[in-house]
Amino acid sequence: MAKRQTAKIANSDLLNGKKLYLERARDTLPYLVRQAKAGQTIYYSDLAEEVGIPNPRNLNYVLGSIGDALITLGRSTKTEIPPIQCVVVNKSTGLPGEGIGWFISPTDFSKLNKTQKQKVVSAQLAKIFTFQDWDWVLDELGLEPITADIEEEVKIAKSRKGGGESIS
């Protein structure tokens, strides 16, 4: 029940909310969209580091408010928007936290075994990775997509030694 309380408390007012977790939600959603478009999950710890949240456990209200905002936007536009917060997973389990159940499962997600959870999450990830309107979602919420600094990425890749294939 505590997980549902988090989702209920995490207000979906991403546009006007002044609370820190809402500011962080506005900062975080574009990173989730980047992951969705790339078809990749991201660990809680990596996401927290990218968006400047010192403790990954503080993502609970952030992700809950994102989920609520997507539900609200979906209802108001009659669009089925998948729960993008499923792309954030635990390093040891490869699954989102129990709070995701509020957004994806009509049954109590926490009571499913690991295999059942993996199946439920895999189905959601397929929807998330094939959803074509993530830029529209960002636009509707007044957010900008993440732009990659490809020059910096190339510089980092070139500086690494070894690991690549060579022709003999």
C-alpha positions in Angstrom: 0.0 0.0 0.0 2.9 2.4 0.7 3.9 2.3 -3.0 0.4 3.3 -4.1 0.6 6.2 -1.6 3.8 7.4 -3.4 2.0 7.4 -6.7 -1.0 9.3 -5.3 1.1 11.9 -3.5 3.4 12.5 -6.5 1.3 15.2 -8.1 1.3 15.2 -11.9 1.4 19.0 -12.3 4.8 19.0 -14.1 4.2 22.4 -15.7 3.6 24.5 -12.6 4.7 22.5 -9.6 7.4 24.1 -7.4 8.3 21.2 -5.2 11.8 19.8 -5.7 10.6 16.4 -6.9 8.5 18.0 -9.6 11.4 20.1 -10.8 13.4 16.9 -10.9 10.6 15.2 -12.8 10.8 17.9 -15.4 14.5 17.4 -15.7 14.2 13.6 -15.7 11.5 12.9 -18.3 13.7 14.0 -21.3 16.3 11.5 -20.2 13.6 8.7 -20.1 12.5 9.7 -23.6 16.1 9.4 -24.8 16.3 5.9 -23.3 12.9 4.9 -24.8 13.9 6.1 -28.3 17.2 4.2 -28.0 15.3 1.1 -26.8 17.4 0.8 -23.7 16.7 0.6 -20.0 18.8 2.6 -17.5 19.8 1.8 -13.9 18.4 4.0 -11.1 21.9 4.9 -10.0 23.0 6.0 -13.5 19.8 8.1 -14.0 20.2 9.7 -10.7 23.8 10.6 -11.5 22.8 12.0 -14.9 20.1 14.3 -13.6 22.1 15.3 -10.4 20.1 13.5 -7.8 22.5 12.5 -5.0 20.5 9.4 -3.9 18.8 7.1 -6.4 16.1 6.3 -3.8 14.9 9.9 -4.2 13.6 9.0 -7.7 10.4 7.4 -6.3 8.4 10.7 -6.3 10.1 11.9 -9.4 9.1 8.8 -11.4 5.7 8.6 -9.8 4.9 12.2 -10.8 6.0 11.4 -14.3 3.7 8.4 -14.4 0.8 10.5 -13.1 1.5 13.2 -15.7 1.5 10.7 -18.5 -1.8 9.3 -17.3 -3.3 12.8 -17.1 -2.0 13.8 -20.6 -3.2 10.5 -22.1 -6.7 10.9 -20.7 -7.0 14.6 -21.8 -5.8 13.7 -25.4 -7.3 10.3 -25.6 -3.9 8.9 -26.3 -2.5 5.7 -24.8 0.9 6.7 -23.5 3.0 3.8 -22.1 4.5 4.1 -18.6 8.0 5.3 -19.6 9.3 5.0 -16.0 9.6 1.3 -16.7 12.9 2.0 -18.4 14.4 2.7 -15.0 15.6 -0.6 -13.5 17.5 -2.0 -10.5 21.0 -3.3 -11.3 20.5 -6.6 -9.4 17.0 -7.5 -10.6 16.8 -5.8 -14.0 13.3 -4.7 -13.0 11.7 -1.4 -12.0 10.9 -0.9 -8.3 7.6 -2.2 -6.8 6.0 1.2 -7.3 5.7 0.6 -11.0 2.8 -1.8 -10.3 0.5 1.1 -9.7 1.0 2.1 -13.3 1.2 -1.2 -15.1 -0.6 -4.0 -13.4 -4.2 -4.5 -12.5 -3.0 -7.1 -10.0 -0.7 -6.5 -7.1 2.7 -6.3 -8.8 4.6 -6.9 -5.6 2.9 -10.3 -5.2 4.1 -11.6 -8.7 7.1 -13.8 -8.8 10.2 -12.6 -10.6 9.3 -14.4 -13.9 5.8 -12.9 -13.9 7.2 -9.5 -13.2 9.7 -9.8 -16.0 6.9 -10.8 -18.4 4.7 -7.8 -17.4 7.7 -5.4 -17.6 8.8 -6.8 -21.0 5.4 -6.2 -22.4 5.5 -2.6 -21.2 9.0 -2.0 -22.5 7.9 -3.2 -26.0 5.1 -0.6 -25.9 7.5 2.1 -24.6 10.2 1.3 -27.2 7.8 1.3 -30.1 5.8 4.4 -29.1 6.4 7.0 -31.8 5.2 10.1 -30.1 7.7 10.8 -27.3 8.7 14.2 -28.7 5.0 15.1 -28.8 4.7 14.1 -25.1 7.6 16.4 -24.2 6.2 19.2 -26.3 2.7 18.8 -24.6 4.4 19.1 -21.2 6.6 22.0 -22.3 9.8 20.1 -22.1 12.8 19.9 -24.5 14.4 16.7 -25.7 17.9 15.8 -24.7 20.4 16.7 -27.4 23.5 14.5 -27.6 26.8 16.2 -27.8 28.2 13.8 -30.4 31.6 15.5 -30.6 32.3 14.9 -26.9 31.2 11.2 -27.3 33.6 10.7 -30.3 36.4 12.4 -28.3 35.9 10.0 -25.4 35.7 7.0 -27.7 38.9 7.9 -29.5 40.7 8.3 -26.2 40.0 4.7 -25.1 42.8 2.3 -25.8 42.2 -1.3 -27.1 38.9 -3.1 -27.0 38.3 -2.7 -30.7 38.8 -5.1 -33.6 42.0 -5.0 -35.6 42.9 -6.3 -39.0 46.1 -8.4 -39.0 
